[in-house]
Amino acid sequence: MNRDFKTTSIHQKWYTDITYIYMKKDGWTYLPSVMELHNKKILGYTYDVSMTAELAIKAINNTYLNIKDTKGILLHSDLGTQYTSHAFEECSKEKRNSSFF
Protein backbone atom coordinates (compact mmCIF):
# COMPACT_ATOMS: atom_id res chain seq x y z
CA MET A 1 0.00 0.00 0.00
CA ASN A 2 3.05 2.25 0.15
CA ARG A 3 1.76 3.64 3.47
CA ASP A 4 -1.27 5.04 1.64
CA PHE A 5 -4.21 4.15 3.88
CA LYS A 6 -6.68 6.55 2.24
CA THR A 7 -9.80 5.16 0.59
CA THR A 8 -12.72 6.57 -1.39
CA SER A 9 -15.18 3.72 -0.71
CA ILE A 10 -15.53 0.50 1.24
CA HIS A 11 -13.67 -2.72 0.43
CA GLN A 12 -10.63 -1.12 -1.16
CA LYS A 13 -8.19 -1.63 1.72
CA TRP A 14 -8.27 -3.75 4.85
CA TYR A 15 -5.91 -3.86 7.82
CA THR A 16 -5.24 -6.86 10.06
CA ASP A 17 -3.54 -6.93 13.44
CA ILE A 18 -3.56 -8.75 16.76
CA THR A 19 -4.66 -7.07 19.99
CA TYR A 20 -3.20 -8.42 23.24
CA ILE A 21 -5.68 -8.61 26.12
CA TYR A 22 -4.60 -9.52 29.64
CA MET A 23 -7.14 -11.62 31.56
CA LYS A 24 -6.72 -12.34 35.26
CA LYS A 25 -7.71 -16.00 34.82
CA ASP A 26 -5.91 -16.83 31.54
CA GLY A 27 -3.06 -14.31 31.37
CA TRP A 28 -2.40 -12.92 27.89
CA THR A 29 -5.06 -13.62 25.28
CA TYR A 30 -5.13 -12.60 21.63
CA LEU A 31 -7.73 -11.01 19.36
CA PRO A 32 -6.74 -10.89 15.69
CA SER A 33 -9.14 -8.85 13.58
CA VAL A 34 -9.59 -7.43 10.09
CA MET A 35 -10.69 -3.80 9.79
CA GLU A 36 -12.15 -2.10 6.73
CA LEU A 37 -10.12 1.12 6.43
CA HIS A 38 -12.83 3.32 4.89
CA ASN A 39 -15.36 3.09 7.70
CA LYS A 40 -13.14 1.47 10.39
CA LYS A 41 -15.59 -1.44 10.74
CA ILE A 42 -14.31 -4.78 12.06
CA LEU A 43 -15.19 -7.36 9.42
CA GLY A 44 -13.86 -10.53 11.01
CA TYR A 45 -12.08 -11.64 14.15
CA THR A 46 -11.31 -14.56 16.43
CA TYR A 47 -10.00 -14.96 19.98
CA ASP A 48 -7.77 -17.45 21.82
CA VAL A 49 -5.12 -17.88 24.50
CA SER A 50 -2.41 -18.78 21.95
CA MET A 51 -1.04 -16.35 19.38
CA THR A 52 -0.41 -18.47 16.30
CA ALA A 53 -0.49 -18.15 12.55
CA GLU A 54 -3.57 -20.37 12.58
CA LEU A 55 -5.35 -17.80 14.78
CA ALA A 56 -4.53 -15.02 12.30
CA ILE A 57 -5.72 -17.24 9.45
CA LYS A 58 -9.00 -17.92 11.26
CA ALA A 59 -9.66 -14.16 11.49
CA ILE A 60 -9.06 -13.85 7.73
CA ASN A 61 -11.31 -16.83 7.02
CA ASN A 62 -14.05 -15.39 9.24
CA THR A 63 -13.82 -12.15 7.27
CA TYR A 64 -14.03 -14.04 4.00
CA LEU A 65 -17.28 -15.67 5.18
CA ASN A 66 -18.87 -12.24 5.66
CA ILE A 67 -17.69 -10.57 2.44
CA LYS A 68 -18.45 -12.40 -0.80
CA ASP A 69 -16.96 -10.04 -3.42
CA THR A 70 -13.33 -9.53 -2.43
CA LYS A 71 -11.82 -8.82 -5.83
CA GLY A 72 -9.15 -6.12 -5.74
CA ILE A 73 -9.09 -5.61 -1.97
CA LEU A 74 -5.65 -4.86 -0.53
CA LEU A 75 -4.88 -6.41 2.86
CA HIS A 76 -2.21 -4.80 5.02
CA SER A 77 -0.56 -6.38 8.06
CA ASP A 78 2.57 -5.84 10.07
CA LEU A 79 5.49 -8.20 9.61
CA GLY A 80 4.80 -10.26 12.74
CA THR A 81 5.62 -13.94 12.59
CA GLN A 82 1.94 -14.88 12.29
CA TYR A 83 1.60 -12.85 9.08
CA THR A 84 4.96 -13.86 7.59
CA SER A 85 4.54 -17.57 8.33
CA HIS A 86 4.38 -20.25 5.67
CA ALA A 87 0.82 -21.15 6.76
CA PHE A 88 -0.40 -17.55 6.36
CA GLU A 89 1.34 -17.29 2.99
CA GLU A 90 -0.43 -20.46 1.81
CA CYS A 91 -3.78 -19.09 3.00
CA SER A 92 -3.06 -15.84 1.16
CA LYS A 93 -2.29 -17.70 -2.06
CA GLU A 94 -5.51 -19.70 -1.74
CA LYS A 95 -7.57 -16.54 -1.13
CA ARG A 96 -5.86 -14.72 -4.00
CA ASN A 97 -6.98 -17.51 -6.30
CA SER A 98 -10.49 -16.70 -5.04
CA SER A 99 -10.02 -12.97 -5.81
CA PHE A 100 -9.04 -12.12 -2.21
CA PHE A 101 -6.16 -9.68 -1.57
C-alpha positions as CSV (number, residue, x, y, z in Angstrom):
1,M,0.0,0.0,0.0
2,N,3.0,2.3,0.1
3,R,1.8,3.6,3.5
4,D,-1.3,5.0,1.6
5,F,-4.2,4.1,3.9
6,K,-6.7,6.6,2.2
7,T,-9.8,5.2,0.6
8,T,-12.7,6.6,-1.4
9,S,-15.2,3.7,-0.7
10,I,-15.5,0.5,1.2
11,H,-13.7,-2.7,0.4
12,Q,-10.6,-1.1,-1.2
13,K,-8.2,-1.6,1.7
14,W,-8.3,-3.8,4.9
15,Y,-5.9,-3.9,7.8
16,T,-5.2,-6.9,10.1
17,D,-3.5,-6.9,13.4
18,I,-3.6,-8.7,16.8
19,T,-4.7,-7.1,20.0
20,Y,-3.2,-8.4,23.2
21,I,-5.7,-8.6,26.1
22,Y,-4.6,-9.5,29.6
23,M,-7.1,-11.6,31.6
24,K,-6.7,-12.3,35.3
25,K,-7.7,-16.0,34.8
26,D,-5.9,-16.8,31.5
27,G,-3.1,-14.3,31.4
28,W,-2.4,-12.9,27.9
29,T,-5.1,-13.6,25.3
30,Y,-5.1,-12.6,21.6
31,L,-7.7,-11.0,19.4
32,P,-6.7,-10.9,15.7
33,S,-9.1,-8.9,13.6
34,V,-9.6,-7.4,10.1
35,M,-10.7,-3.8,9.8
36,E,-12.2,-2.1,6.7
37,L,-10.1,1.1,6.4
38,H,-12.8,3.3,4.9
39,N,-15.4,3.1,7.7
40,K,-13.1,1.5,10.4
41,K,-15.6,-1.4,10.7
42,I,-14.3,-4.8,12.1
43,L,-15.2,-7.4,9.4
44,G,-13.9,-10.5,11.0
45,Y,-12.1,-11.6,14.1
46,T,-11.3,-14.6,16.4
47,Y,-10.0,-15.0,20.0
48,D,-7.8,-17.4,21.8
49,V,-5.1,-17.9,24.5
50,S,-2.4,-18.8,21.9
51,M,-1.0,-16.3,19.4
52,T,-0.4,-18.5,16.3
53,A,-0.5,-18.2,12.6
54,E,-3.6,-20.4,12.6
55,L,-5.3,-17.8,14.8
56,A,-4.5,-15.0,12.3
57,I,-5.7,-17.2,9.4
58,K,-9.0,-17.9,11.3
59,A,-9.7,-14.2,11.5
60,I,-9.1,-13.9,7.7
61,N,-11.3,-16.8,7.0
62,N,-14.1,-15.4,9.2
63,T,-13.8,-12.1,7.3
64,Y,-14.0,-14.0,4.0
65,L,-17.3,-15.7,5.2
66,N,-18.9,-12.2,5.7
67,I,-17.7,-10.6,2.4
68,K,-18.5,-12.4,-0.8
69,D,-17.0,-10.0,-3.4
70,T,-13.3,-9.5,-2.4
71,K,-11.8,-8.8,-5.8
72,G,-9.1,-6.1,-5.7
73,I,-9.1,-5.6,-2.0
74,L,-5.6,-4.9,-0.5
75,L,-4.9,-6.4,2.9
76,H,-2.2,-4.8,5.0
77,S,-0.6,-6.4,8.1
78,D,2.6,-5.8,10.1
79,L,5.5,-8.2,9.6
80,G,4.8,-10.3,12.7
81,T,5.6,-13.9,12.6
82,Q,1.9,-14.9,12.3
83,Y,1.6,-12.9,9.1
84,T,5.0,-13.9,7.6
85,S,4.5,-17.6,8.3
86,H,4.4,-20.3,5.7
87,A,0.8,-21.1,6.8
88,F,-0.4,-17.5,6.4
89,E,1.3,-17.3,3.0
90,E,-0.4,-20.5,1.8
91,C,-3.8,-19.1,3.0
92,S,-3.1,-15.8,1.2
93,K,-2.3,-17.7,-2.1
94,E,-5.5,-19.7,-1.7
95,K,-7.6,-16.5,-1.1
96,R,-5.9,-14.7,-4.0
97,N,-7.0,-17.5,-6.3
98,S,-10.5,-16.7,-5.0
99,S,-10.0,-13.0,-5.8
100,F,-9.0,-12.1,-2.2
101,F,-6.2,-9.7,-1.6
